[in-house]
Amino acid sequence: MITFLHQVAPWNVRIAVTDIVVGSGFLAASGGIARASLNRAMERAYGRPPRDIGAGGSIPLVSTLVRQFPAAEILLFGAEDDAAAIHAPNERVNLEELRRTATTEALFLHEYATAL
């Protein structure tokens, strides 16, 4: 990408790129009581088993929490579909997706409480 930007820069525009890392990524564990409870809740709310897609998880606070509480199961999920454009100027949330996400959260709390 950097090479391409240098090649296409018009009128002697100077390109400067600095690689700065401000946060660490996060990968949720695939096992554990909370994760199993969340998977069951999502399957009930969405009518099919969830699948891992490897998106998100770059919130710097999460990796800090993992370091501070290594035994904690940290799970991230939210109302987002393929066309949501999260963090873009035209971001939107599908109301059906929001309903299912809220249902998942309620079902998760019940599943997790009964699993403990």
C-alpha positions as CSV (number, residue, x, y, z in Angstrom):
1,M,0.0,0.0,0.0
2,I,2.8,2.4,0.9
3,T,4.6,1.7,-2.4
4,F,1.4,2.3,-4.3
5,L,0.7,5.6,-2.5
6,H,4.2,6.8,-3.5
7,Q,3.6,5.8,-7.1
8,V,0.3,7.6,-7.5
9,A,1.0,10.7,-5.4
10,P,0.4,13.8,-7.7
11,W,2.4,17.0,-8.0
12,N,5.3,16.0,-5.8
13,V,3.1,15.3,-2.8
14,R,5.2,13.9,-0.1
15,I,3.9,10.7,1.5
16,A,4.8,9.8,5.1
17,V,3.6,6.7,6.8
18,T,4.2,5.8,10.4
19,D,3.3,2.5,11.8
20,I,1.9,3.1,15.3
21,V,0.2,0.4,17.3
22,V,-2.1,1.9,19.9
23,G,-3.9,-1.3,21.0
24,S,-3.7,-5.0,21.0
25,G,-6.1,-7.4,19.3
26,F,-8.2,-9.9,21.2
27,L,-9.3,-13.5,20.4
28,A,-12.0,-14.9,22.5
29,A,-11.5,-18.5,23.7
30,S,-13.7,-21.0,22.1
31,G,-14.3,-23.0,25.3
32,G,-15.6,-22.3,28.8
33,I,-18.9,-22.1,30.6
34,A,-19.8,-18.5,29.5
35,R,-18.9,-19.2,25.9
36,A,-21.0,-22.4,25.8
37,S,-23.9,-20.5,27.4
38,L,-23.6,-17.7,24.9
39,N,-23.5,-20.2,22.0
40,R,-26.7,-21.8,23.2
41,A,-28.4,-18.4,23.7
42,M,-27.4,-17.3,20.2
43,E,-28.7,-20.5,18.6
44,R,-32.0,-20.0,20.3
45,A,-32.3,-16.3,19.4
46,Y,-31.1,-16.7,15.8
47,G,-32.4,-20.2,15.0
48,R,-29.0,-21.5,14.0
49,P,-25.6,-22.1,15.7
50,P,-23.2,-19.2,15.8
51,R,-20.0,-19.2,13.9
52,D,-16.7,-17.5,14.6
53,I,-15.8,-15.0,11.8
54,G,-12.7,-13.3,13.3
55,A,-14.0,-9.7,13.3
56,G,-13.7,-6.9,15.8
57,G,-11.9,-7.4,19.1
58,S,-9.5,-4.6,18.7
59,I,-10.8,-2.5,21.5
60,P,-7.7,-1.7,23.6
61,L,-9.6,-2.1,26.9
62,V,-10.3,-5.8,26.2
63,S,-6.6,-6.8,26.0
64,T,-6.0,-4.9,29.2
65,L,-8.8,-6.7,31.0
66,V,-7.4,-10.1,29.7
67,R,-4.0,-9.2,31.2
68,Q,-5.5,-8.1,34.6
69,F,-8.0,-10.9,34.8
70,P,-6.6,-13.9,32.9
71,A,-9.2,-16.4,34.2
72,A,-12.1,-14.2,33.1
73,E,-14.1,-15.3,30.0
74,I,-14.5,-12.1,27.9
75,L,-17.0,-12.3,25.1
76,L,-17.9,-9.5,22.7
77,F,-21.0,-9.4,20.6
78,G,-23.4,-6.8,19.4
79,A,-26.1,-5.8,16.9
80,E,-24.4,-5.8,13.6
81,D,-25.2,-7.3,10.2
82,D,-23.3,-7.3,6.9
83,A,-24.7,-3.8,5.8
84,A,-24.4,-2.1,9.2
85,A,-21.3,0.0,8.3
86,I,-20.2,0.1,11.9
87,H,-18.2,3.3,12.7
88,A,-18.9,4.8,9.3
89,P,-20.8,8.0,8.7
90,N,-23.8,6.0,7.4
91,E,-23.8,3.4,10.3
92,R,-27.2,1.8,11.0
93,V,-28.6,-1.0,13.0
94,N,-31.3,-3.4,11.7
95,L,-34.1,-3.5,14.2
96,E,-34.5,-7.2,13.8
97,E,-30.8,-7.7,14.5
98,L,-31.1,-5.5,17.6
99,R,-34.1,-7.5,18.8
100,R,-32.2,-10.8,18.4
101,T,-29.1,-9.4,20.1
102,A,-31.2,-8.2,23.1
103,T,-32.9,-11.7,23.2
104,T,-29.5,-13.3,23.1
105,E,-28.3,-11.3,26.0
106,A,-31.4,-12.2,28.1
107,L,-31.1,-15.9,27.2
108,F,-27.3,-15.8,27.9
109,L,-27.9,-14.5,31.4
110,H,-30.4,-17.4,32.0
111,E,-28.2,-20.0,30.4
112,Y,-25.1,-18.8,32.3
113,A,-26.9,-18.7,35.7
114,T,-28.2,-22.2,35.3
115,A,-24.8,-23.5,34.1
116,L,-22.9,-22.3,37.2
